[in-house]
Amino acid sequence: MTEILEIDENSLAFAKRIIKEGGAVAFPTETVYGLGANAFDTAAVNGIYKIKGRPSDNPLIVHVHKDYDIGGLVRDIPQYAEKLKEEFLPGPLTMVFKSRGAVSPVVSCGLDTLAVRVPSHSGAQKFLKYVDLPIAAPSANISKHVSPTSAQHVLADLEGKIPLILDGGRCSGGIESTVLDCTGEIPVILRSGLVTREMIEKTVGACGEYAYKEGGVARSPGMKYKHYSPSCRTAMFGWNELQKALELYDEETAKGVKTLILCEESVISLLGGRKYVSLGKTPEEMASRLYAKLRECEKTAELIVAVAPEERGGVMAGVMNRLSKACGNGYER
């Protein structure tokens, strides 16, 4: 049985007991819900992989409260990283440093680095402060499925697999944190998110961006495998391919296939009465709604026809990263 409890003294005490006994707890952050376990406990960390069905070479992020001394977990923190910590933490930024080897090696899949995050969600902070341990946590969903942004999303995927979901309401950010490699002379983005390249460059100057090559080692979560995918079929079109998207919609609905178009608000007037789900207007709104809307679509649609938003850069880099991984896996007529 899985309980959903509001975050208070009783639920936090329950969560701490589960963590201390080697179990896993789902908890809210400002980005998505996480599935957390004691990062020092190898059996507990392995349990996360088993619960999710997560590939064992996909590294995890360690979450800590804002007053936790990460110096015991990582080393060689460059000056630019200190500036970034001051500017963006707590917040949706994960920073990768050289590991001291203090946590279980399973967390980093044998890499000599460790990804650390300080979430800004008040519920996450209460939980992390209460347990006062580094908590290894991927998103609280079945591996490769759409990430959860509410307690109900977690329950839909993990009911009966974990004892507790701490309910912190709907996640405001909506897409996973930016992952930033801080082991070199300049920071390098491994995964785009709400802390954008432009924001990082404004704070510390130069910022690179890593391009994962097929067959390489995953240096960050969300890099190597298909992710964020709804349970129905999907097709992805560029913003300038709207006519092709409409043609596919018409072709499939004529066959009796339940089809929905997923698009930004500005495209709706061009759909000619076809059924759709709106991602919203602004990049921030689209980020916050993306996963919830994908989950909404999969409940009724057999096919999601996604039309990419027009804007690029900034927060949209993260939105497009997730949307293309969710829906850009190709579609055969």
Residue pairs with C-beta under 8 A, 6 or more apart in sequence:
1 160
1 163
2 155
2 158
2 159
2 160
2 161
2 162
2 163
2 164
2 165
3 163
3 164
3 165
4 151
4 152
4 155
4 165
4 167
5 11
5 14
5 164
5 165
5 166
5 167
6 167
7 123
7 126
7 127
7 166
7 167
7 168
11 164
11 166
12 126
12 127
12 130
12 166
13 130
14 164
15 25
15 27
15 127
15 130
15 131
15 164
15 166
16 130
16 131
18 24
18 25
18 163
18 164
19 25
19 36
19 37
19 38
19 44
19 131
19 133
19 135
20 38
20 131
22 37
22 38
22 41
22 43
22 44
22 47
23 37
23 44
23 47
23 162
23 163
24 35
24 36
24 37
24 44
24 47
24 48
24 51
24 162
25 35
25 36
25 37
25 127
25 162
25 163
25 164
25 165
25 166
26 33
26 34
26 35
26 36
26 140
26 148
26 151
26 154
26 158
26 162
26 164
26 165
26 166
27 33
27 34
27 36
27 123
27 124
27 127
27 135
27 137
27 140
27 165
27 166
27 168
28 34
28 121
28 123
28 124
28 151
28 166
28 167
28 168
28 169
28 171
29 63
29 92
29 119
29 120
29 121
29 124
29 171
29 173
30 91
30 92
30 119
30 120
30 121
30 124
30 171
30 172
30 173
31 92
31 119
31 171
31 173
31 174
31 175
31 176
31 177
31 193
31 194
32 139
32 140
32 147
32 148
32 149
32 171
32 173
32 174
32 175
32 176
32 291
33 139
33 140
33 141
33 147
33 148
33 149
33 150
33 151
33 153
33 154
33 165
33 171
34 63
34 124
34 135
34 137
34 138
34 139
34 140
35 48
35 51
35 52
35 137
35 138
35 139
35 140
35 141
35 154
35 158
35 162
36 48
36 63
36 127
36 135
36 136
36 137
37 44
37 45
37 47
37 48
37 135
37 136
37 137
38 44
38 45
38 131
38 133
38 134
38 135
38 136
39 45
39 60
39 62
39 103
39 104
39 107
39 133
39 134
39 135
39 136
40 102
40 103
40 104
40 133
40 134
41 104
42 104
42 105
42 106
44 136
45 60
45 104
45 106
45 107
45 136
46 106
48 54
48 60
48 136
48 137
48 138
49 55
49 56
49 106
51 158
51 161
51 162
52 138
52 141
52 142
52 143
53 142
53 143
54 138
54 143
55 143
55 224
55 225
56 106
56 109
57 109
57 217
57 218
57 224
58 109
58 138
58 218
58 221
58 224
58 225
59 107
59 108
59 109
59 111
59 115
59 218
59 219
59 220
59 221
60 107
60 108
60 115
60 136
60 137
60 138
60 221
61 94
61 115
61 116
61 117
61 136
61 137
61 138
61 177
61 179
61 221
62 73
62 103
62 107
62 114
62 115
62 116
62 117
62 134
62 135
62 136
62 137
63 116
63 117
63 118
63 119
63 124
63 128
63 134
63 135
63 136
63 137
64 70
64 73
64 116
64 117
64 118
64 128
64 134
64 135
65 118
65 125
65 128
65 129
65 132
66 89
66 90
66 118
66 125
67 129
68 118
68 128
68 132
68 134
70 97
70 116
71 77
72 100
72 102
73 99
73 100
73 102
73 103
73 114
73 116
73 134
74 97
74 98
74 99
74 100
74 114
74 116
75 97
75 98
75 99
75 100
76 97
76 98
76 183
77 97
77 182
78 182
78 185
80 182
80 186
80 187
80 204
80 205
81 95
81 97
81 182
81 187
83 203
83 204
84 93
84 95
84 180
84 182
84 187
84 200
84 203
84 204
85 95
87 203
88 195
88 199
88 203
89 118
89 120
90 118
90 119
90 120
90 125
91 118
91 119
91 120
91 194
91 195
92 119
92 120
92 173
92 176
92 177
92 178
92 193
92 194
92 195
93 117
93 177
93 178
93 180
93 193
93 195
94 115
94 116
94 117
94 177
94 178
94 179
94 180
94 191
94 220
95 115
95 116
95 117
95 180
95 182
96 113
96 114
96 115
96 116
96 179
96 180
96 181
96 182
96 183
96 190
96 219
96 220
97 113
97 114
97 116
97 182
97 183
98 112
98 113
98 114
98 183
99 108
99 111
99 112
99 113
99 114
100 114
103 114
103 134
103 136
104 136
107 114
107 136
108 114
108 115
109 218
111 217
111 219
113 181
113 183
113 219
115 179
115 220
115 221
116 134
117 177
119 125
119 128
119 177
121 168
121 171
122 168
123 166
123 168
123 169
124 168
127 135
127 166
128 135
138 221
139 147
139 148
139 176
140 148
140 154
140 157
140 158
140 162
140 165
141 147
141 148
141 153
141 154
141 157
141 158
142 157
142 158
143 225
144 225
144 226
144 227
144 228
144 229
145 157
145 228
145 229
145 230
145 231
146 153
146 228
146 229
146 230
146 291
146 294
146 295
146 298
146 326
147 153
147 175
147 176
147 227
147 228
147 291
148 154
148 156
148 157
148 291
149 170
149 171
149 174
149 288
149 291
149 292
150 169
150 170
150 171
150 292
151 165
151 166
151 167
151 168
153 291
153 292
153 295
154 165
155 165
156 295
158 165
170 292
171 288
172 288
173 194
173 287
173 288
174 287
174 288
174 289
174 290
174 291
174 292
175 193
175 194
175 287
175 290
175 291
175 318
175 319
175 322
176 191
176 193
176 221
176 222
176 322
177 191
177 193
177 194
177 195
178 189
178 191
178 192
178 193
178 194
178 195
178 196
178 318
179 189
179 190
179 191
179 193
179 220
179 221
179 222
180 187
180 188
180 189
180 190
180 195
180 200
181 187
181 188
181 189
181 190
181 210
181 219
181 220
186 204
186 205
186 206
186 207
186 208
187 200
187 204
187 207
187 208
188 207
188 208
188 209
188 210
189 197
189 200
189 207
189 208
189 209
189 210
190 210
190 219
190 220
190 223
191 220
191 221
191 222
191 223
191 318
191 321
192 209
192 317
192 318
192 321
193 318
194 284
194 287
194 315
194 318
196 313
196 314
196 315
196 317
196 318
197 207
197 209
197 313
197 317
198 313
198 314
200 207
201 207
210 219
210 220
212 218
212 219
212 223
212 224
216 224
218 224
218 225
222 321
222 325
226 325
226 329
227 322
227 325
227 326
228 291
228 294
228 322
228 325
228 326
229 325
229 326
229 327
229 329
230 294
230 295
230 297
230 298
230 304
230 326
230 327
231 298
232 297
232 298
232 301
232 302
232 303
232 304
233 302
233 303
233 304
233 331
234 303
234 304
234 305
234 306
234 326
234 327
234 328
234 329
234 331
235 245
235 248
235 303
235 304
235 305
235 306
235 327
235 330
235 331
236 306
236 308
236 323
236 324
236 327
236 328
236 329
236 331
237 244
237 245
237 248
237 305
237 306
237 307
237 308
238 307
238 308
239 307
239 308
239 309
239 310
241 307
242 267
242 270
242 307
245 261
245 305
245 307
246 261
246 271
246 272
246 274
248 305
248 331
248 333
249 259
249 261
249 274
249 305
250 274
251 333
252 259
252 303
252 305
253 259
253 274
257 302
257 303
258 300
258 301
258 302
258 303
259 275
259 301
259 302
259 303
259 304
259 305
260 275
260 276
260 277
260 297
260 300
260 301
260 303
260 304
260 305
261 267
261 271
261 274
261 275
261 276
261 277
261 305
261 306
261 307
262 276
262 277
262 279
262 293
262 294
262 297
262 304
262 305
262 306
262 307
262 327
263 271
263 276
263 278
263 279
263 306
263 307
263 309
264 278
264 279
264 280
264 281
264 286
264 307
264 309
264 310
265 278
265 279
265 280
265 281
266 281
266 310
267 307
268 276
268 278
277 293
277 296
277 297
278 293
279 285
279 286
279 289
279 290
279 293
279 309
280 286
280 288
280 289
283 309
283 311
283 314
283 315
283 316
283 319
284 315
286 309
286 316
286 319
287 315
287 318
287 319
290 319
290 322
290 323
291 322
294 304
294 326
297 304
298 304
303 331
304 327
306 323
306 326
306 327
306 328
308 320
308 323
308 324
309 316
309 319
309 320
312 320
